[in-house]
Amino acid sequence: MVQTILRPAMDPAPILLDLPSSSFRPCIYGVGAWTDHLHFAYDLVATLKPRLLVELGTDRGESYFAFCQAAAEHRTGTRCFAVDTWRGDQQAGGYDETTFDEVSNHNATNYQPFSILLRCSFDNALDHFASDSIDVLHLDGLHTESAVRHDVEHWLPKIRPGGILLMHDISVRVREFGVWKVWDELRATGRSFAFSSGPGLGVWQKPPANRLPYPIETLLDDADGPASAPIEAYYRNLASEMQQKIAQEWRDGTIRDDDDARQTTIQVFHTHDGIHREEDSAVARVGHEVWKEVLIPLPSDAGAAPLRIDFVSPFTTIDLAAVELRRDEKTLFAARDGRGFETIAVAGDAERHPHHVYLRIEITGLDPQLYLPRIDSTSGTGALTVRLQLRATRDIPMD
Ligand SMILES: C[S@@+](CC[C@H](N)C(=O)[O-])C[C@H]1O[C@@H](n2cnc3c(N)ncnc32)[C@H](O)[C@@H]1O
């Protein structure tokens, strides 16, 4: 299917234009928070043909591999660099080596000639890049105001005049997210466009306002005007199609066969009033098929009335050998055998299977939940940690 949009041209007659993303089929999608902007990322690289693109914050590569896919499919000659510790952070949550293994395999298989993974801190990567050298910089690391200020201050000098900075999560205002504050200041200093869908994506051109190819030029030149509206609508429609595709893959179970379906995200909700809110939660991610010990730090004043543990795990079986809540070395709750596991309620898209050693649950959809009994977590001031010993497997294990 060829998607076309109307572009108001310099002359009054609108012209029809096919964007490169009309035939884009992302290889990696739905594994981060970037699904809404993948098609724009693809067009940015395919039309701008940047010589040097750098991403700060790659995780499973949802955004980065859209850039790489465009560079490969349109032979743009771009050199791409992804910078990440591949350990996670306090907002993205911690994750194990599975992520880096998968990202480096995908990179080596598909983009080896032009894409380099720099496994280090953003600060340590600074010396790899000369001043005024980067054509497109994507900033998507830790999203606190101070971290974003630090990164912008250190990395803006690396962007060449007329180059592009992308900032992800400019619309998010919960849980200490402060990108929006830095973005609000930055946008006053150069041409910019803000995609409002999803967590928001800011596109900013470092002065001077050199002319850029379509559709970037139109977005920056007429940011809130009628010329950019159909372009934004085009991307919104594609994002909605992607979301429907992902939802369908969960409905029909084909999500299970995706190459990137080999990790489980664990989300622990803490509460004092019994209501579980997204902003009062902590996440971690583990690879499948082997036993893992997972430590998930909670705020020291977190309530456990009760704790709820959710999994995003594509129709796997999860065996839990231990579920604990600790304050420093003191154990506030522990379930490590049948009697302890009976105190944990299984709800939502999960079924409890009888097992003589583990708490075994089969994940049947997107929203499986475990509820721990109410625990008094209010005394003491030390670090509060959920400790899990678990194994997620594609098929029900024989043991
Ligand atoms: C929000 S995720 C990136 C999401 C990714 N762009 C995507 O498309 O899904 C943030 C990543 O930044 C990394 N990170 C955060 N601060 C960092 C720093 N100062 N140095 C290196 N990596 C960092 C974390 O390890 C994490 O993988």
PDBQT file of the ligand as one rigid body, heavy atoms in Angstrom, charges set to zero:
ROOT
HETATM    1  C1  LIG A 401      14.748   5.205  27.794  1.00  0.00    +0.000 C 
HETATM    2  S1  LIG A 401      15.994   4.036  27.513  1.00  0.00    +0.000 S 
HETATM    3  C2  LIG A 401      16.328   4.225  25.798  1.00  0.00    +0.000 C 
HETATM    4  C3  LIG A 401      15.171   3.794  24.929  1.00  0.00    +0.000 C 
HETATM    5  C4  LIG A 401      15.495   3.564  23.485  1.00  0.00    +0.000 C 
HETATM    6  N1  LIG A 401      15.897   4.761  22.791  1.00  0.00    +0.000 N 
HETATM    7  C5  LIG A 401      14.334   2.899  22.761  1.00  0.00    +0.000 C 
HETATM    8  O1  LIG A 401      14.095   3.206  21.579  1.00  0.00    +0.000 OA
HETATM    9  O2  LIG A 401      13.661   2.049  23.340  1.00  0.00    +0.000 OA
HETATM   10  C6  LIG A 401      17.340   4.778  28.302  1.00  0.00    +0.000 C 
HETATM   11  C7  LIG A 401      18.677   4.040  28.158  1.00  0.00    +0.000 C 
HETATM   12  O3  LIG A 401      19.703   4.978  28.461  1.00  0.00    +0.000 OA
HETATM   13  C8  LIG A 401      20.730   4.334  29.156  1.00  0.00    +0.000 C 
HETATM   14  N2  LIG A 401      21.399   5.386  29.937  1.00  0.00    +0.000 N 
HETATM   15  C9  LIG A 401      20.820   6.293  30.758  1.00  0.00    +0.000 A 
HETATM   16  N3  LIG A 401      21.721   7.159  31.208  1.00  0.00    +0.000 NA
HETATM   17  C10 LIG A 401      22.914   6.808  30.660  1.00  0.00    +0.000 A 
HETATM   18  C11 LIG A 401      24.239   7.356  30.723  1.00  0.00    +0.000 A 
HETATM   19  N4  LIG A 401      24.506   8.452  31.429  1.00  0.00    +0.000 N 
HETATM   20  N5  LIG A 401      25.205   6.739  30.043  1.00  0.00    +0.000 NA
HETATM   21  C12 LIG A 401      24.936   5.619  29.294  1.00  0.00    +0.000 A 
HETATM   22  N6  LIG A 401      23.706   5.062  29.188  1.00  0.00    +0.000 NA
HETATM   23  C13 LIG A 401      22.713   5.663  29.857  1.00  0.00    +0.000 A 
HETATM   24  C14 LIG A 401      20.061   3.245  29.962  1.00  0.00    +0.000 C 
HETATM   25  O4  LIG A 401      20.945   2.162  30.181  1.00  0.00    +0.000 OA
HETATM   26  C15 LIG A 401      18.870   2.863  29.090  1.00  0.00    +0.000 C 
HETATM   27  O5  LIG A 401      19.154   1.716  28.326  1.00  0.00    +0.000 OA
ENDROOT
TORSDOF 0
